[in-house]
Amino acid sequence: MDKFLTTFLVLLQFIYCQNQTSLTNIGDIINQDILNNIQSNYSIDYEKSAKQFSGKRALVNAPALYESVRSSVVLIATTNGTSGSGSILDKSGYIITNFHVIEGQTSDTIRCILYDESFGSIEDIPKSKLLRVEIIGTDSSKDLALLKIVESIPNLKPIPLGRSYSIKIAQDVFAVGHPGGLLWFYTSGTINRVSKHEWTYGDNFDVSVQTIFTQTPINPGNSGGPLLDGKGKMIGINSAKDLQMDNVNYAVRIDEVDRFVRNAKQGNLTTKTSISKPSLATAVWEEVDLDENGITDAYIREGALDDGKYIVQVAIDENEDGTFDYIVCDTNGDGLEDIAMYDERGDGKFSYWRIDDDYDGKFDREVQR
């Protein structure tokens, strides 16, 4: 017991906190952090992007096609401020997206937002509309990830699925996604080529996959969203830009998606989203303004301990004086604290811990130093 306590103190010695009486809903604080910081990972030159539309053929039934699929497309948001797109696969709540959209995240730090015609911008999205998801499977080599909405949602609208043999060069296609935070945005274009292709996401990971090359305008925020044919069926997952050719983008072909989803549902794939897990000791505290009065009153950070356990920490500054009042940890991704740490003597050092060993929402033991 003494050895455990010593190890525990060394790992968490930097945390400063005071007593609290009830469990904190870390998930609600994460929701606010996501809404405060959601944005594209990259800046977008909209003037340059607008030129991508020049000379493109338009689908004659485009308005009807868009309306038929928009409710099947979701917004994916994470605590690092990035956003992407995804598609509802069935009424059980399975969602397909890109691996790089959720890279480095855990189930507890990813949220899904369903289509709502009242959402004109990100500012219109309330915290209550952020849905928690579970990571079912990932494959960085295909740049694919399968998620599942945690709660049961009635009347989900699955996206219609196409077949790879129906894909033709020069056919008209369209996309729906969220480029630069523009919600449920429509773009259209044509298919240039269909073949096996490889590319690299920076120094992070390599992708090798059956690829649809398309001139359908795609920007950050479209990632993970559907590429659809003239019947409104998903034939690919929009993934990346070609860095050597103007206005050419990549989508992962539907047959690759089908195989991935089957393997993920069967439990044959990893749920890992980090090529290398960030360390908690070097993680940066992200500021959150919970009451939206312009003053930071909460801080969030996440990362791995030396033993590999991944932790989300939330520090609360109740009186907004710039000092942490208490810090809580979620070590199992259920959105609730299972470790609470206090400074009873007011000297900035740990003196008291409450621990929920079985993750049932109740503290099981106390540790005093």
N, C-alpha and C positions, 0 to 999 in steps of 0.2 A: 504493500500500500504506500509506504514511504517513497519507494522508487517511482511508482506511478505519479504520485503527487509532485515529486521533484521534476519529472519530465514534463508534466502538465504546466508547471510554473514557468519552466524555461521556454516552452513553446509560446506561451501567452503573456510573458512578463511585460510586454510593451503596452498592454491594454489598461485604460483608466476608466473606472466606472463607479456608480453609486447604487444603492438598493432600489429595487422595484418590486411590486407585489403581484403582478399578473403576467401571463405570457404575452409576448409581443408578436403580432402578425407580421412577420418579415415580408411575406408575399405582398401585402398591401403597400409597404414602403418601397419595395422593388417596383411595383406598378407605377408609383409616382415618379420614381427615378427614370423609368423607361419613357414616360410621357414627357418629362422635363428635357430629356436628352436625345430623343429619337431623331435621327438624321441619316443622310447617306454617308457612307465611308469616304466618298470622293466628291470633290466639287465638280459640277456639271456646267459646261459651256452651252447654255441653251440656244444661243445664236448659231453655234456650229451644229448643234443637234437638230435644229429646225431644218437645216439644209438636207438632212437625211431623208426628209419627206419629199423632196423635189423629184418629180418624174415618176413617183411610185403609182402603180395601178391601185385602184380602190375596189374593194369587194362590194358588189352591187347591193348586197343585203347586209352591209356592215352594221347598221343600227340594231337590227334584230339579232344578229350574231352576238354583238356586245352584250345586249340585255339578257341573252340566254345564258351567258357564262359568267357574268360579273359576280354573281352571288356564290359561285364556286371557287373564286379566287380570294385568298386571305392575305392579310398583312402580317408579316413576322417581324417582331421587334425584340431586342436584347438589351441587357444592362450596359453594354459598352457603347450604346448610342447608335448602332447600325440598324438598318431595316432592310427587309427583302420581301419576297412574295412566296406564295405557296398555293397549292391546289387541293381541294377536298376530294378524296378518292372514293369515300363511301359514307354511308349514314352513321357508321360507328365513330367517325371523327378522325380517320387516318388522313394525314396531310403529307404531300411530297414537296420537298424544297431542295435547295442546294446545300451541300456540306459547308461551303464557305460562308453561307449566311449565318450558320449557328456555330461556326468554328470557335473553339475555346469556351463555349458556354456549357451550362448544365441544365437539366430539366427545370430547375427552379429559377433560372435567369432568362428563360425564353418565354415570350408571350405571343399569342395569336389573336388577331382581331378579325371578326367576320364583317362582311359587307353590310353597310347601313347607308341608305341614301341621304341621311342627315349629316354624314361626315363630309363636309366640304374641304376640310384640312385636318391635320393632326391635332390642332388645338380643339377640335370638336369632339375628340374621343375621350369619354370619361373613363376613370379607372375601372369602373364596374364592367366595362366591355373588354378588358384584357383577360384572356382565357389562358390558364396554365396548360402546358402540354408535357407529355412524356416522350423522351427520346427512345424510339423503338429500334432503330438501326442506322448505321452510317457507313459510307464507303467513300473515302477521300479520292480513291483512284477513279471513281465515276463522278465525283462531285455531287453525290446524292445523299439525302438524309430523309428518313421517315419519322414523322412525329405523330402523336395521337392526342387529341384534346382530352383532358382529364375528366371533366364533367360531361354528363350526358346532355346533348343539345338537340332539341326536337327540330325536325324539318330541315336538316342539313341538305344541301343540294350538291351531290357529287358531280364532278366534271365529266363529260362524255369522253371516252378514250378512243383514239384512232388506232390504226395498224400501220406497221412500218412499210408493208408492201404497197400501201396507198400513197406513199410520199413520192412526188415527182418533181424533178428539177423544173424551175420556172413557174411552179404553181403559186397562187396567191395564198398568203398566210397572214395571221395577225397575232398580237400579244396583248395581254392585260397585266399590269403590274403597278409599281409605285416608284417610278424614277424620281430621285431627289425629293421624296416626300409628297409627290403629286399622286393622290390616292386614286386607285382603280383607273389608271391611265391607259388609253387605247393607242396602239400603233399598228401599222400594217406594212407589208412588203412582199418579197418573193423569196423563193428558195434558190440558192445558187449552186449548191453541190451537196451530196450526201456520201460520206465516207468515214472510215476510221481516222481519228485524228488525236494528236497529243498536244498538250500545252501545260504550262507550269504557272502556279499562283505564287509569284515572288519566290522566296526561298522556302515556302511552307510545304507544298506538296505538288506532285505531278498527277496529271489526269490523262488517261488513255481510254477512249470511248468511241462508239459509233456516233457520229456527229452530223447534225444538220447545219450547213452553212446558210445563213440567211441575211438579207439586207433589211429585215424588219428592224427599225430603230430600237436599240436596247441600251439602257443606261443603268448605273448602280441603283438598286431599288427594284429593278425588273428581275434581278437574279432569283432563281427558284420558281418563277412564275411560268405559266403555260405558253407554249407556241401552238397555235391552233390553225386548223385547215378551214376551207370554205364551208364546211358543214358544222363548224363550231366544236370539232373534236380535238382533244389534245394529242399532238403528235411529237412533242418534245418539251424539255425543260430548259428555259433560257439560262445560260450559264456565264458566258464571257464574251469579251470583245477580241477581235483579231488585231493585234498590235502592229502588224505589218501592212494591213489593207484597210483603207477607209470604208466605214459603213458596213463592214462584214462582221457578223457575230456568230457565236456558237450556241447550239441547243443540243442537249443530250437526247438521242433518239428514243422513241417510245418503247421499243423492244428492250433496250437497256434498262429503262425505267421499270417495265413489267418484271423482268428477272430480279432486279434489285428489291422491289417491293415484296415479292414472294419469299426471297431469302430472309429479308428483315422480319417479316411476320412469323417465319418459322424459327426465329431466334438464331439464325446462322451467322449473323453479322455483329460486329462490335457496336457499342453505343458511345464509344469514345469520340470526342469532338476536338480534342487538343492534340496536335502533333507533338508538342512538348508542353506539359502543364505549367502554368505560371506559378511561382512561389508566393505564398501568402506573405512571407517576410518582406518581399520586394514590391508587393501590390500597392498601388496608389489609392488613397481614399478618394472616392468620387462624392462631390457635394450634392445634396438634395435639399430643396426648399419645399417642405411638406405643406406648409400653410400658404405658400405662394405670396409671401409678403416681401420678397426680395432679400431675405436673410437666411443663410444656411442653418438648418436645424437638425440635419441628419447626414450621416456619411456611410457609404457602402464600399466594401472591398471584398474580393474573393480570391482564392488561390489554394494551392496544395501545401500541406505540411510535409515534413521530411518522411513521414510514414506513408505518404501518398493520399491520405484522406483530404477530400476537397471541402472547403469551408466557405460559407458566406457569412460575413460579419456586418452588423449594423450598429453604428454608434449614434446615440441620441443626445442632442444638446437642447434640453427642454426650455431653458430660459434664454437661449440664443446669445450666450455670452462668449462663444468661441471655445468653450471647454466641454469635453465629453461628459455627460452626466451618467451614462451607463452604456455598456456594450453587450450585445447578445449575439449568439452564434447559431447558425443552422448547419449541422454537420451531416444531415441525411437527405436534404433536398425536399423536405415536406412543407416548407414555407413557414415553419414555426421554430421558435428558439428551443434548443435542447441544452444549451449551456448559457448561464447568466453569471456575470462577474461584477463584483462590487468592491468599492474602496470605502470600507466602513470608517476608517480612521481619518479619511480626508487628506492623506499624505501622498496621493497619486500612485499608491502601490496596491496590488491585489491583497485582499485579506479574507475574502469570502466568495464562495462559488456555490451555485445551485445547479444540479445536473439531472437531466431526464434520461436515464439509462435505456429505457425501453421505448422511447419516442411515442408515448401515449398521450402527450400533452400535459403531463403532471411531473413535477420534480420529484425524483426518488431519493436523493440524498444531498447533503450539504457538506462542504469542505471548508474548514476554518484554519487559518494560519496565524 
